[in-house]
Amino acid sequence: MVLYTMNMLTTYVESLSLIDWILGGTLLFFFLIQLFFYLFFYRKPAAYEKKRKESPLPTEELPGISVIITSKNNSEELEKNLPFILEQDYPLFEVVVVNCGSTDETDMVLKAAEIKYPHLYHTFVPEEADSINEKKLALTLGIKAAKYDRLLFTEAFCKPCTPQWIKAYGREFANGRDIILGFNKINIPKKVPSRKFILYDNLIHHLKFLSTAIWHKPYMGIGRNMAFKKELFFTSKGFSSILHIDGGEDDLYVNRIAPGTNTGVVLSPDSLTETSGVTNFFVWRSLKSKYLYTKQFYKGFSAHLFVWESFSKYCFYAALTGCAIRGIATPVYPLLAVTLLLFVVRYVIQFRVINRNSRLFDGIIYHLHLIPFDLFQPFNNLRFRRYANRRNNLRR
């Protein structure tokens, strides 16, 4: 029986033509590259959090933290979200809100909140401020006004998911981190047609920069949930290196200053923030295109690493299609069997890696729609980047 099986395999192998070997070899090559990205990068955040051992710190070892928020015409969001930030379970913190020339009721909301919360402080950006760098100026004013050396950033339209949010960052600062990066969820109504794809896109975006930060090669962060030391800000001369670029006060700034060895991540459920107000496709496009525009200015190898992941993905699917057509049309059953095997193995690994991370952050489980999402996401990013470039060129 064994001899018969060996003879059959030998016959099948000998029947393969040069084209079959080239197609099969190409498919295997890009399959291995895809496996490398999923097993070495995308799985890192969930694996890191699973291995993390949290030891309780005495209250006196937790450093003072200043939470900094900028707001422009976000009075409703501030009124709703500020209590979640001001009522955090943390021994020593303040909240600094910088009003960027709002024409709504932002000032009234802040003054009313200051009466109830003595650890809330607010200031404002002068009306004559440059509109292109208004956000950078607002953050600089907030940083200068902060009385603590550890700075934690979020936005007016975001809220912490638990009262332990600041504490999650306090522990990382106590461990000697200079920069700390976190995950920001997006709260999308179920009636939004593209809801699941938006959540998938947000997950992949975070997995990329969080995995490289765990690898000690950080390349960006998101201002909706990140922190760094005030000393680092002044040592790097603030935003002076990116003043000529529209935006980038969070992702691009981290790209310029992040020291790999002293950059940490917080991935526990306590460390998450949540963005609200994404009620349709256009709001999401505006939110995401901000980062796709500044991405072209990133420096460092890790910032461009995932371009090769996207390239290898499309090459894998192209080779997969070619092998499947060849295997059916000729027919070449060994080639067809290998093609199906590699497709199934990649899908199973992708399914396990993506859903383990999703359970940690969003709780969404992805099934067969992983395949169209996987194919469409890089293409969609390209569309949004072109939109962002056109929008920013019109603003100049």
C-alpha positions as CSV (number, residue, x, y, z in Angstrom):
1,M,0.0,0.0,0.0
2,V,2.8,2.4,0.9
3,L,4.7,1.5,-2.2
4,Y,1.5,2.1,-4.3
5,T,1.0,5.5,-2.7
6,M,4.6,6.5,-3.3
7,N,4.3,5.5,-7.0
8,M,1.2,7.6,-7.3
9,L,2.9,10.6,-5.8
10,T,5.9,10.2,-8.0
11,T,3.6,10.0,-11.1
12,Y,1.7,13.2,-10.1
13,V,5.0,15.1,-9.4
14,E,6.5,14.0,-12.7
15,S,3.3,15.2,-14.5
16,L,3.8,18.8,-13.4
17,S,5.0,21.1,-16.1
18,L,7.4,24.1,-15.6
19,I,4.4,26.4,-15.5
20,D,2.8,24.4,-12.7
21,W,6.0,24.6,-10.7
22,I,6.4,28.3,-11.2
23,L,2.7,29.0,-10.3
24,G,2.9,26.7,-7.3
25,G,6.3,28.1,-6.1
26,T,5.0,31.7,-6.5
27,L,1.9,30.8,-4.4
28,L,3.9,29.2,-1.7
29,F,6.4,32.1,-1.5
30,F,3.6,34.7,-1.0
31,F,1.8,32.4,1.4
32,L,4.9,32.3,3.6
33,I,5.2,36.1,3.6
34,Q,1.5,36.4,4.6
35,L,2.1,33.8,7.4
36,F,5.1,35.9,8.6
37,F,3.0,39.1,9.0
38,Y,0.1,37.3,10.7
39,L,2.2,35.3,13.1
40,F,4.9,37.8,13.8
41,F,2.9,41.1,13.8
42,Y,-0.8,40.8,13.8
43,R,-0.9,38.3,16.6
44,K,1.4,40.3,18.9
45,P,-1.2,42.6,20.7
46,A,-3.5,39.7,21.8
47,A,-0.5,37.6,22.7
48,Y,1.2,40.5,24.6
49,E,-1.9,41.2,26.7
50,K,-2.4,37.5,27.5
51,K,1.2,37.2,28.8
52,R,1.1,40.5,30.7
53,K,1.2,40.1,34.5
54,E,-0.2,43.0,36.3
55,S,1.2,43.6,39.8
56,P,-0.7,46.2,42.0
57,L,1.2,49.4,42.7
58,P,0.9,51.3,45.9
59,T,-1.0,54.6,45.5
60,E,2.1,56.6,46.3
61,E,4.0,55.1,43.4
62,L,1.5,56.2,40.8
63,P,2.6,59.5,39.2
64,G,0.4,62.6,38.7
65,I,-1.1,62.8,35.3
66,S,-2.6,65.7,33.3
67,V,-5.3,64.7,30.8
68,I,-5.3,67.1,27.8
69,I,-8.2,67.7,25.5
70,T,-8.6,70.2,22.7
71,S,-12.1,71.2,21.6
72,K,-13.6,73.2,18.7
73,N,-17.4,73.4,18.7
74,N,-17.8,70.2,20.6
75,S,-19.9,71.5,23.5
76,E,-22.4,68.5,23.3
77,E,-19.7,65.9,23.2
78,L,-17.8,67.6,26.1
79,E,-20.9,67.8,28.2
80,K,-21.5,64.1,27.7
81,N,-17.9,62.8,27.9
82,L,-16.2,65.0,30.5
83,P,-17.8,63.3,33.5
84,F,-16.3,59.9,32.4
85,I,-12.9,61.5,32.4
86,L,-13.2,63.7,35.5
87,E,-14.6,60.9,37.6
88,Q,-11.7,58.5,37.0
89,D,-10.5,56.3,39.8
90,Y,-7.0,57.8,40.2
91,P,-5.4,59.5,43.1
92,L,-3.6,62.4,41.4
93,F,-4.8,63.9,38.1
94,E,-6.2,67.0,36.4
95,V,-8.0,67.6,33.2
96,V,-6.9,70.5,30.9
97,V,-9.3,71.5,28.1
98,V,-8.2,73.9,25.4
99,N,-11.0,75.8,23.7
100,C,-10.0,76.3,20.0
101,G,-12.1,79.4,19.3
102,S,-15.4,77.6,19.6
103,T,-18.6,79.5,18.6
104,D,-21.0,77.2,20.4
105,E,-21.6,76.7,24.1
106,T,-18.2,75.2,24.9
107,D,-17.1,78.0,27.2
108,M,-20.4,77.7,29.2
109,V,-20.1,73.9,29.5
110,L,-16.5,74.2,30.8
111,K,-17.3,76.9,33.3
112,A,-20.2,74.9,34.7
113,A,-18.1,71.8,34.9
114,E,-15.3,73.7,36.8
115,I,-17.7,74.5,39.5
116,K,-18.4,70.8,40.2
117,Y,-14.9,69.5,39.4
118,P,-12.0,71.5,40.9
119,H,-9.4,69.4,39.0
120,L,-10.7,70.7,35.7
121,Y,-8.9,73.7,34.1
122,H,-9.6,75.3,30.7
123,T,-7.8,77.8,28.5
124,F,-8.3,79.0,24.9
125,V,-6.5,79.6,21.6
126,P,-6.4,83.2,20.5
127,E,-8.7,84.1,17.6
128,E,-5.8,85.2,15.4
129,A,-4.1,81.8,15.5
130,D,-3.1,80.1,12.2
131,S,-5.9,77.8,11.2
132,I,-3.5,75.2,9.8
133,N,-1.6,74.8,13.0
134,E,-4.4,75.6,15.4
135,K,-4.5,72.1,16.8
136,K,-0.8,72.0,17.4
137,L,-1.0,75.5,19.2
138,A,-3.9,74.3,21.3
139,L,-2.0,71.2,22.4
140,T,1.1,73.3,23.1
141,L,-0.9,75.6,25.3
142,G,-2.5,72.6,27.1
143,I,1.0,71.0,27.7
144,K,2.4,74.2,29.1
145,A,-0.6,74.7,31.4
146,A,-0.4,71.1,32.7
147,K,1.1,70.8,36.2
148,Y,2.1,67.2,35.9
149,D,5.0,65.8,33.9
150,R,2.9,62.8,32.5
151,L,0.5,63.8,29.8
152,L,-2.5,61.7,28.6
153,F,-4.4,62.7,25.5
154,T,-7.8,62.1,24.2
155,E,-10.5,64.1,22.2
156,A,-13.7,65.8,23.1
157,F,-15.7,63.2,21.1
158,C,-14.1,60.3,23.1
159,K,-14.7,58.8,26.5
160,P,-12.8,56.2,28.6
161,C,-14.4,52.8,28.6
162,T,-13.9,52.3,32.4
163,P,-13.0,54.4,35.4
164,Q,-9.6,52.7,35.5
165,W,-8.4,54.4,32.2
166,I,-5.9,56.8,33.8
167,K,-4.7,54.1,36.1
168,A,-3.7,51.8,33.2
169,Y,-1.4,54.6,31.9
170,G,-0.2,55.4,35.4
171,R,1.1,51.9,35.8
172,E,3.0,52.1,32.5
173,F,4.5,55.4,33.4
174,A,5.6,54.0,36.8
175,N,7.4,51.3,34.9
176,G,9.6,53.9,33.2
177,R,7.8,54.5,29.9
178,D,8.3,57.7,28.0
179,I,5.5,57.2,25.4
180,I,2.5,55.0,25.8
181,L,0.1,54.0,23.0
182,G,-3.4,52.7,23.4
183,F,-6.4,51.4,21.4
184,N,-9.4,53.6,20.5
185,K,-12.7,51.8,19.7
186,I,-15.3,53.3,17.4
187,N,-18.9,53.3,18.5
188,I,-21.0,52.9,15.4
189,P,-24.8,52.4,15.3
190,K,-25.9,49.0,14.0
191,K,-28.0,50.7,11.3
192,V,-24.8,52.1,9.5
193,P,-24.4,49.8,6.5
194,S,-20.6,49.6,6.5
195,R,-20.4,49.2,10.3
196,K,-18.6,45.9,10.3
197,F,-16.1,46.9,7.7
198,I,-15.3,50.2,9.6
199,L,-14.6,48.2,12.8
200,Y,-12.4,45.8,10.9
201,D,-10.5,48.6,9.3
202,N,-10.0,50.3,12.7
203,L,-8.8,47.0,14.2
204,I,-6.2,46.4,11.4
205,H,-5.0,50.0,11.7
206,H,-4.4,49.6,15.4
207,L,-2.8,46.1,15.1
208,K,-0.2,47.5,12.8
209,F,1.1,50.3,14.9
210,L,0.6,48.6,18.3
211,S,2.5,45.4,17.1
212,T,5.5,47.4,15.9
213,A,5.5,49.3,19.2
214,I,5.6,46.0,21.1
215,W,8.4,45.1,18.7
216,H,10.2,48.3,19.9
217,K,9.9,49.9,16.5
218,P,7.0,52.4,17.0
219,Y,6.0,54.5,14.0
220,M,2.8,56.3,15.1
221,G,0.1,56.8,17.7
222,I,-3.5,58.1,17.9
223,G,-4.3,61.3,19.8
224,R,-7.6,59.7,20.9
225,N,-5.7,57.5,23.3
226,M,-2.0,58.0,23.9
227,A,0.4,59.5,26.5
228,F,4.0,60.9,26.8
229,K,6.1,62.8,29.2
230,K,6.1,66.6,29.1
231,E,10.0,66.6,29.3
232,L,10.1,64.7,26.0
233,F,7.9,67.3,24.4
234,F,10.2,70.2,25.3
235,T,13.3,68.2,24.6
236,S,12.1,67.6,21.1
237,K,11.2,71.3,20.7
238,G,7.5,70.6,20.6
239,F,5.9,70.4,17.1
240,S,8.6,72.5,15.4
241,S,9.7,69.7,13.1
242,I,6.1,69.2,11.7
243,L,4.7,72.8,11.7
244,H,4.9,72.8,7.8
245,I,2.6,69.8,7.6
246,D,-1.2,70.0,8.0
247,G,-2.1,67.7,10.9
248,G,0.2,65.1,12.4
249,E,0.1,66.4,15.9
250,D,-0.3,62.8,17.2
251,D,0.7,60.2,14.7
252,L,3.5,62.1,12.9
253,Y,4.8,63.6,16.1
254,V,5.1,60.1,17.7
255,N,6.8,59.0,14.5
256,R,9.4,61.7,15.0
257,I,10.1,61.2,18.7
258,A,9.3,57.7,19.8
259,P,12.2,55.9,21.4
260,G,11.7,52.2,20.8
261,T,13.0,50.9,24.1
262,N,10.9,53.3,26.2
263,T,7.6,53.1,24.3
264,G,4.9,51.0,25.9
265,V,1.4,49.9,25.0
266,V,-1.7,49.5,27.1
267,L,-4.2,46.9,25.8
268,S,-6.3,45.9,28.7
269,P,-10.1,46.6,28.7
270,D,-9.5,49.3,31.3
271,S,-7.1,51.2,28.9
272,L,-9.6,51.6,26.0
273,T,-11.3,54.8,24.8
274,E,-14.3,55.0,22.6
275,T,-15.0,57.4,19.8
276,S,-18.7,58.4,19.3
277,G,-20.4,60.3,16.5
278,V,-19.4,58.0,13.6
279,T,-22.9,57.8,12.2
280,N,-22.2,57.4,8.5
281,F,-19.5,56.7,5.9
282,F,-18.5,60.4,5.4
283,V,-17.7,61.0,9.1
284,W,-15.5,57.9,9.1
285,R,-13.8,59.0,5.9
286,S,-13.0,62.4,7.5
287,L,-11.7,60.7,10.7
288,K,-9.5,58.2,8.9
289,S,-8.2,60.3,6.0
290,K,-6.4,62.6,8.5
291,Y,-3.9,59.7,9.2
292,L,-3.7,58.6,5.6
293,Y,-2.6,62.1,4.6
294,T,0.2,62.4,7.2
295,K,1.3,58.8,6.5
296,Q,3.3,59.9,3.5
297,F,5.6,61.8,5.8
298,Y,6.4,58.9,8.2
299,K,10.0,58.0,8.6
300,G,11.6,54.7,9.5
301,F,11.4,51.1,8.2
302,S,8.5,50.0,10.3
303,A,6.3,52.8,9.0
304,H,6.4,51.3,5.5
305,L,6.6,47.7,6.4
306,F,3.0,46.9,5.9
307,V,3.1,48.2,2.3
308,W,4.8,44.8,1.6
309,E,2.1,43.0,3.5
310,S,-0.6,44.5,1.2
311,F,1.6,43.8,-1.9
312,S,2.2,40.2,-0.9
313,K,-1.6,39.7,-0.1
314,Y,-2.6,40.7,-3.6
315,C,0.2,38.6,-5.1
316,F,-1.0,35.7,-3.1
317,Y,-4.6,36.0,-4.3
318,A,-3.4,36.5,-7.9
319,A,-1.2,33.4,-7.7
320,L,-4.1,31.5,-6.0
321,T,-6.4,32.4,-8.8
322,G,-3.9,31.4,-11.5
323,C,-3.2,28.0,-9.8
324,A,-6.9,27.3,-9.3
325,I,-7.7,28.0,-13.0
326,R,-4.7,26.0,-14.1
327,G,-5.5,23.1,-11.8
328,I,-9.2,22.9,-13.0
329,A,-8.6,23.6,-16.7
330,T,-5.7,21.3,-17.4
331,P,-6.5,19.5,-15.0
332,V,-3.6,19.3,-12.6
333,Y,-5.0,17.8,-9.4
334,P,-1.8,18.0,-7.3
335,L,-1.6,21.8,-8.0
336,L,-5.3,22.2,-7.3
337,A,-5.0,20.3,-4.0
338,V,-2.0,22.4,-2.9
339,T,-3.8,25.6,-3.9
340,L,-6.9,24.7,-1.8
341,L,-4.7,23.6,1.2
342,L,-2.7,26.9,1.3
343,F,-5.9,28.9,1.0
344,V,-7.6,27.1,3.9
345,V,-4.5,27.3,6.1
346,R,-4.1,31.0,5.5
347,Y,-7.8,31.6,6.2
348,V,-7.8,29.6,9.4
349,I,-4.7,31.5,10.7
350,Q,-6.2,34.8,9.7
351,F,-9.5,33.9,11.3
352,R,-7.8,32.9,14.6
353,V,-5.4,35.9,14.8
354,I,-8.0,38.6,13.8
355,N,-10.7,37.3,16.1
356,R,-8.5,36.9,19.1
357,N,-7.5,40.5,18.8
358,S,-11.1,41.6,18.1
359,R,-12.4,39.9,21.2
360,L,-9.8,41.9,23.2
361,F,-10.9,45.2,21.7
362,D,-14.2,45.3,19.9
363,G,-15.8,41.9,20.6
364,I,-16.8,41.5,16.9
365,I,-16.3,38.0,15.4
366,Y,-15.5,37.9,11.7
367,H,-16.2,34.9,9.5
368,L,-16.3,34.6,5.7
369,H,-16.5,38.3,5.2
370,L,-12.8,38.4,6.3
371,I,-11.9,37.6,2.7
372,P,-13.7,40.6,1.0
373,F,-12.7,42.9,3.8
374,D,-9.1,41.7,3.5
375,L,-9.1,42.5,-0.3
376,F,-11.0,45.8,-0.1
377,Q,-9.3,47.5,2.8
378,P,-6.0,48.5,1.1
379,F,-7.9,49.7,-1.9
380,N,-10.2,51.7,0.3
381,N,-7.2,53.3,2.0
382,L,-5.9,54.4,-1.4
383,R,-9.2,56.0,-2.2
384,F,-9.3,57.8,1.1
385,R,-5.7,59.0,0.8
386,R,-6.5,60.6,-2.6
387,Y,-9.4,62.3,-1.0
388,A,-7.3,63.5,1.9
389,N,-4.6,64.9,-0.5
390,R,-7.3,66.8,-2.5
391,R,-8.8,68.2,0.6
392,N,-5.5,69.4,2.1
393,N,-4.4,70.9,-1.2
394,L,-7.6,73.0,-1.3
395,R,-7.0,74.2,2.3
396,R,-3.6,75.7,1.4
